[in-house]
Amino acid sequence: MLLKTLGISKPLIARMAQCAAVTGTSIETELLASGSIDEEAYYGGLARMAGLPFIAEIPDGMINDGPALDSQLKEPTLVRLHCNGRTPVIALVPKITHIEGLASRVKRSACLGEAIVITTPSAIRRAVWKAGGERRGRVAVHGLFQDTQPLSARTVVTGDQGFSAGLFISGLLMMLALAPQLLMSILHLVLSLFYLGALMLRLAVLAHTRRHGPEHEALLESADMALPIYSVMVAIYREAAVVPQLIAALDEIDWPRSRLDIKLVCEADDLETLAAIAKVRPGPHFEVVEVPAMQPRTKPKALTYALAGVRGEFVTIYDAEDRPHPQQLREAYHRFRLSSDKLACLQSPLVIANGGESWLSAIFALEYAALFRRLLPALGFYRMPLPLGGTSNHFRTATLTGCGGWDPFNVTEDADLGMRLNRMGYEVATLSLPTLEDAPTRFPVWLGQRTRWYKGWLQTWLVLMRNPGRTMREMRPLPFFVFQLLIGGMLISALSHPALLSFISLSVLSMLQSPASDSSVFTKVMLAIDMVNILGSYAVFYVSGSMPMSPREKSSLGRCWLFIPVYWMAISIAAWKAVIELRLRPFYWSKTPHLPSHASAPNTRIDAQGAIFAA
């Protein structure tokens, strides 16, 4: 047997044969994916058997770029190498089953031995990434804008939107001069009713009960199935400190290594992070993708760049600090397998692991519990537009590519993509197996992150409102209305929150005066609506977040819920800062720094519902 000739032991061959029978691959594939043999040593041995030269690295500048070259990123087999003044040479990645035939042809033809060299799949991928880097960078930055300009946030405000906004502001100023009291009353009424509508949506979510749970029997059943290739992409920038934690968490994923394609997407000039990855020496199922330095420096641009090399039928996105549930990919694959092709994306719940570190992280954990374990599952169940989280999204790769990938100019690319999928007629649903994340514990870090989110939500709203009539036709009236309450309501409630609090405070103080001032009926009605809005929003925020929490999470929350009003005022600060930043620095990406998490210790686990507990 040829594998024995290469010095591979019989027990190892037998073990790999068993794996190949389960996964539907070959012994050779399983050997290389297991890390039991060195890739260069293996293909060097095949080169000796074939009587051909072996090169471990392809020098820069020897490959001519073209769109067809990207096929070698997914299945590297051969590339043509061009040397100055010499006949081109074929760099080949042979299969061991073909090596005897190749050796016999080389013996029959002396010139064939000079036209072919043997190399490794990794060497071809590295060379192809470099050769096409500039072209892929241009596509990642300009592709969505050139193909479907109305869906791109590269243009912050269109000419029509600017004209409409100018007309609206001129009308407001004219009305302010002629009837200021009437204008203030109309604005107050509109804002309060919009605020109330957003509150009603969240109250409706509270009435939604869980209709299905994790189907563990099906997950166990899939353990004996031949599984497709599943890709995992992680955009990492200036994250050297968390690299060991990240790679350890990704190595826990319950998926055959020969069918797993993990891409660590790094900026080419982030030498510290690249060095940290090299130091850990991740397994063969990991690939480092170096993104050429170009503006905008955003996560969606990096992910769209790396999308060209994704090998999996399905792909998921994680952040550098994530610790996903080991069986999350299996649950996602099971849902995709049983659903129609209209199901484009599945969002896993994000669970905050460090809620007990500060009042800020505690309220953040409450907010995430309400969002990912109450609101998004309800929206997905009723097929409403679903603003995705920035991580733990599982996609059908073909659908993701077909809809243009991520918008490199939208700094909250996840929400934008969720809305775009809905516009294109696709469905988005949720999973039950969670991903652990850490919340910011310092206010400056939290403010930078939240400002970026609100700026991106503003970008998303502006993109979808370029042609409201078309957007409503594509989304359908009810989902369009829900989108307005979700994105528009969130923005309006955050921006108007200080004004409503001021109105309530002044009205109550006026009524407490002795003698009390004679308030109009309109003032009393608006006061009642605003108090329902404010107090109801605080209450729903707490109830919808605490309901899905485990006892341990509630214990970490403690009495920090008393800081909810403070948290909401901080959100208002972030929203107003986002409005200013959208004008001055629309594409600036405020980087959220991360540190290794205490929650990633070996004795910490997460159950199927996202509860954190000590093993």
N, C-alpha and C positions, 0 to 999 in steps of 0.2 A: 504494500500500500504506500502511496506517495507521501502521505503525512508521516509515516514511520521513517521514511527516507530522510525527512527533514529533522528527525530527532525528537518528534513529539511522542510522548508515552502512550501506551495502549489504554490505561485507565482514563487519561484525559480525553482521548479520542472517543471512548465509550460514553463518557459523561456528556461531551458536546453532541454526540449523536442523539442522546435522549432529549437534550434541549431542542435540537433541530426538529425532532419529531413533533414536539409540542408546539413550537412557534411557526413551523412550516417553512423554515429556512434551510440552510446547508450547514454541514459540520464546519466548513471553512469560515462561514459568516459568524457562527457562534464562537469559534476559537478567537477570531480577531476582536469580537465585541466583549469577550470575557476579560481581556487583559492578561490572559495566561501566557500569551506569547507576544513578543515585540513585533510590531508591524514592519519595521525596517528589516529586522532579521528574517522574518518570514518571506517577504518579497525578494530580499537578497538571495535567499535559498532557492526560490523559484527561478531567479535570473541565472543562477549557476546551473540548475537543471536544464534550462533552455539553451544555455551557451550564449547568453546575451549580457551586455553591460547593465549595471544597476546604478541609478542615481537616486540619492535620498532627498535631494532638494533640486528644484528646477530654478535656474538662475532667472533674475528679473529681465524683462524685455524680450524673452524668447517666444512669447505667445501673442499672436495677433488677436485683438479683442473684437467681439461682435455679439449681438444678442443671443445667437445660438450657443455661444460659449457657456451660458449659464446652466445648460443641461448637465455639464460636467460637475457642477456643484452638488447636484442631486444624486447622480450616479456616475462617479468618475471612472471612465474606462480607458480613454486615450485622448491625447492632445498632440497637435503638430507643433514641433519646436523649430524655430527659424534661427539659423546662425548666419552671420555675415559671411558671404562668399562661399557658403557650403550648401549642400542639398539638405532640405528639411528632414528632420528626424521625428519618428513617431515615439512618444512616451506612452507606454502601454501598461495597464494594470491587468494582468492575466488572472484567470481562474485556474485553480490547480487541476480541474478536470480537463483543461485545454492545453496543459503544459507539455504533454508528450507530443501532441500533434504539432505544437509550435516548435519544439526541439527538432523534430524530424524535418520540418520545412527549412529551418536554419541550416541544418546539415546539407540539405540538397542545394541551397542557394547561398553562396558566400556573401553576395551583396546584401542579402536580407539582414544578415548580422550587423551590417553597418548602418541600416536604416531604422532599426528599432532599438529602444532601450526600455528596460523595466523600471518602474517607479512605484510609489505607494499611492493609495487613494488620498491620503492626507496631503501629500506633496502636490498632487494635481489641484486639490481644493485651494490650498494656500496660494499657488501660482495663479489660479483663475480669479480668486478674489482680488489679488493685486492687479492683474491685467485689466480687469473690467471695473476697477474701483471708481474712476472718474465718471464713466458712463452711468453706473448704477447710482452714484451720488446725484447726478443730474436728474435721473428718473425719480429718485426718492424725494428730491426737493421740489421739482416742477411737474411731476407726472399728473397728480390729481388736478392741479390748476390748468394744465394744458388740455387734459381729456374732458374734464367736467368742471369748468371754471365756476359755475354757480354754487358748487358744493365746497369750494375752497375758502378758507379763512384768510388767505393771503391778502385779499382786498378786504380791509376792515369794514369799511362802509362804502357801498356802491353809490354811484351818482344819483340814482333814483331815491335811495334811502337818505342821502344827504339833503336832497331837495325836499323830501317829505318831512324830514326832521326840521329843516329850516322853516318850512311853512307852518308846522305845528308850533314851533317856538315863537314865531312871529304872531300867530294867533293868540298864544298865551300872553305875550307881552301887551298886545292890544287890549285883551280882556282885562289884564291886570291894571291897565291905565283907566279903563272905562268902568269896570265893575269888580274891583278887587275882592270884595266880600263874597260875591257870587262865585268867582273863580276859585277861591280857597275852599268854599263849600263843595263845589263840584269835584275838585281834586281829592278832597278828603273823602268824599263818598265813594269815588271810583277806587281809590287805594284801599279803603277799608273793605269794600265788597270783594275786591280781588284777594285780599288777605284772608277774608272769610272763606272764599272758595277753596283756597289752598288748604285751610284748616279742615274744611269739610271732606276734602280728598283723603287727608290723613285719618280722619275719624272713620271714613268708610273702610280704610285699610285695617283698622282695629277690628272691624266686624268680620274681616276675612279670616276663615279658619284654615289651617293647613290641610290640603286635600291629599297629599301623598308624602311619604317619607322615603328614606333611603332604602333601596331594594337590595338588602345584603345578600339574599339568596342568589340574585342575578349576578352580583359581583363575584361571589364565590364560583358560580357556574362559569363565568368568563375566564377563570384561572386556567381552564383546560382548553381554551379556544386558541386558534391561530389568530393573533392580533395584528392589526396594521401598524405601520410606522407612525409614531406620535411625536411631533416636534414640540420642544419647549424653548421659548426665547426669553432671555433675561437681559434687559438693557442695564448696563452697569457703568456708572461714571463717578470717578473719585470715591470708590467704595472699597478700597483695599482692606479696611478693618473688618468688613463683614464677609469677605470672600470665603474663608474657611467654613463659616457657619452656613453660607449659601450652598456651597458644594456638598457639604454633609447633608443638608436638608434635601437637595435634589437627588442625592444618592439613595435616599429612603423611598423614593417613588417606586411603587409596586407595578412595574412594567418590564417586560423582557429587555435586557440591555441591547440585544441585537435589533430591537424594534424601537429604540429610543434615540431621538436626535435632539440633543440639548445644545443650544447655541448661546454662548455668553457674548453679548454684543457690546463691544467697548469702543471708545474713541481711540483712534490710532496714536494720538499724542498723550493719552493717559497712561504714562509709563509705569506709574506706581501700582495701579490696579492690574495691569498686564503682568507685572513682576510678581504680584501676590498670587495670581492664578497659576503662573508657571511654578511657583514654589510649592503649591499644594499638589501639583501634578494630577489633575483630574483624569478619569478613565477615558477609554476610546470613544465612548458615546458622547463625550463633550467636544465641542468645537468652538474655538475663539474666533469671532468675526471682528476685524478691525475696521471701523468706519472712518473714511477719510475726513479730515478736519474741514468742515464747511458750514456756513450758516444756513438755516438756523440751528443752533445747538440744542435740539430738543429730543426727547425720548421717541416721539412718533417718527421723526426722520430716521433715527437709528434703526427702529424696528422695521420700517418700510424698506430700508436698504438691505437688511438681513433677510427679508421675506423672499428675495430672489433665490436663496439657497435652502429654503425649507424643504425637507424631504418627506415630511409626514402628510398623510391624508387629513390629519387633524393637527391643530397647533394651539398651544396655550401660552399665555404671557404671565410671567411672575416678576416681582420686584426683588431688589437685592436683599432685603431683610425678610423675605417671605419664608414661612415654613409650612408648605402645603400638606394636607392630609395624604398619607401614602397611597390611598386608594382613590384619590380624586379623579385621576385619569380614567380609571376603570368605570367609575360612575358616569363620567361624561360620555365615554364611548358607548356604554350601554344605552344611554338616553338617545344619542345620535342614531344608533343602530335601529332603535324601535320607532324613530320619528321620520317624518317626511323630509325631503331636501329643503323645505321651507324653513326648518329650524336651523338658523345660521350660527347661533352663539348660545353658550350656556355660561352663566355667571355664578361662580362659587361665592359663598358668604365669606366675608373678611371678619375675623375675630381679633379684637385687640387683646394682646397678651400682657401688656404692662399697665393695665388700668389702675393698679394700686400705687403707681410711682408718684403721681401728683394729681391735684384736682383737675388739671387740664386733660391729662390722659384718661381720667375716670369719666369725664363728661364726653370725651371723644369716643370712648368705648360704648357709652350709652347711645350716642348718635349712630355709630356703626351698627349696633344691634338692631336699632329701629330701621335703618336703611336696608341692610343686607338680609335681615331675617324676618322682616315684616313687609316693608314697602315694596321692594323689588320682587319678592315671590308673588305678591298679590298682583302687581302690574303684569308680570309674566304669565300668570294664570289666565288673566282676562285679555291677553294679547295686546296690551297697551305699549306705547313706546317706553323703552327702559334705558335710562342713562347708566351705562356700564361703569363699573369701578375700574381703576387704572391697572388692576392686576387680577389674575385668576379668571380671565375670560378664555373660554374654550371655543374655537372656531372650526368650521369646515374650511380647510385651506383654500379650496377652489373658490368658495363664496367670498372669502376675505379678499383674495386677489382680484376677483371680478368686480368687487365694489370699490376698488381703488386703494385698499389698505387704509392706513392712518393719515390724517392731514398733518403734515409736518409743521404747519403754521398755527395749529390750534393747540393751545397749552393745556387744554383738558380734552385730549383726543378721544378718551374713552366715551364720554357723554356724547360727543359729536358722532362717533361711529355708531353708537346705539340708536340715535335718531335717524342716521342715514340708512341703516339696515331696515328700519321700520318704513321709511319712505319708499324703499325699493321692494317692499312687499314681503320681507323676511320676518321670521319670528325670533324672539329672544326669550329664553326661559332661565330658570335658576336651578342650581344643584343644592345638595344638603351637606356634603362633606366640605369642611372649611379650610381656610388658609389663615395661619396665625401671622399677625403683623404687630408692629410696635407703633404707638402714637407718639407724636412730639410731646416732650415734657416741659419744654421752655417756650415762653410766649413768642419771642422773636422768630423761632423756627416755625411754630404753628402759624404765625401771621403770614410769613412768606409763602408757606404751602397753601393756606386758605385764600390768600390774595390771588395766587396763580389759578386756583380752581374757579374762583368767581370770574376772573378775567376770561377763562376758557368758556364758562357758561354764557357769558355775554357774547363771545365770539360765535358760539353755537346758535344762540337765539338770533343774532343778526344774520347768520347764514340762512337759517330756515325761514326768516321773515323777508328775504329779498323778493320773494314772490309768494305772498301768503295764500293766494288763491290756488296756485299750483301745489304748494305744500299741503294744503287741506285736502285737495283731491287725491294726492298720493298717499297721505296718511289715513284719510277718511275723517269725517267731522268729529266723532267722539275722541279718537286718539289725538287729533289735533288740539282739541279742547284740553285734554289731559296734559299734553305737552306744554300748553300755555300755563297751566296751573303748576306743573312740575318745575320747569325752567324759569318761566316768567314770574310765577308766584314766589319762587324761592328768591329771585333777585329783588322783586318789589318788597317782599317782607323784610329782607335784610336791609335794604336801603331806607325803608320807611319806618323801621322799628324805633329809632330815636325820636322821630317826629310824633309817632303815636303815643309813646311814653310821655313826651312833653305835653301833648294835648290832654292826656288823662290826668297828669299831675296838676296842670293849671286849672282844669275844670273842677277837680275835686277840691283844690284849695279855694277856688271861687265859691263853691257851694258851702264850704265850712266857715266862710266869713260870717261875721255877725254884724249887721243882718245879712243873710245870704243874698247873693245877687240873683236877679230874676233871669234864669237861663231859658233860652228858647226851647221849643219842643225838638227842633232839629239837633241842637247841641246835646240834649239829653239822650236822644236816640243814638247819635254818633258816639257818645260816651259809652253807652251800653254795648254797642257793636265793638268798639275798640277794646273794652275790658274783656269781652268774650274772646276777641282775637288774641290779645296778649296772654291772659290767664289760661285760655283754652290751649294755645300753642305750647305754653310751658308744660301744661298737664299732659297733653298728647305726646310731647317730646319725651317726657319721663315714662309714661305708661307704655308706649309702643317700644321704647328701648329696654325697659326692665322686664317686660313679659317674656321675651325669649331668652333672657340671661339665665345662666346656671346659678345655683346657690353660691358657688365660689366667686363668680363674677359680681354678683350682688354684694357679696362681702367686701370685695375690692372697691366697689362703688361707695359703700358706706353712706355718709351724710354729704358727700360731695354734690349730690343733686341740688343742694341749696345754692350752688353756684350757677345754676342754669341761667338766671337773668344776666349774670355777669358774662357768661359764655355767649349769650345772644348779642349783647352789646359789642363784644369782641368780634363777632361775625359781621356786625354792621360796619365796624372799622375796616375789616378786610374787604367788604363789598365796596365801600367808597374808595378805598385805596386801589381796588381793581379798576374802577371806572377811570381814575386818573392815569393809572398805568396803561390802560388800553389806549389812551391818547398818546402817551409819551413813549412807552416801550411795549408795543402790542405783542411781540413775539419773544419777549424775555422770559426765560425759564428759571424760576427761583428753585435752586437745587435744595432738596431736603436731605440733610446729612443723617447718616445712620451709624449706630454702634452695635456691636454684638449684643444679643438679647439674653437676659437672665432666663427668659422663658424657653430658651433653646437647650437648656441643660438636659442630660440624658434621662433624668427621672421625671421629665415633664411630657405629658401626652395630651392629645385632644380626642374627644369622643366624636361620634357621628353627628351630634347636634352642635358641635363647636365649643362644648364646655371644656375648660382647662382643668386638669386635675393632676395630682401627683401619683405616679405609678407605684 
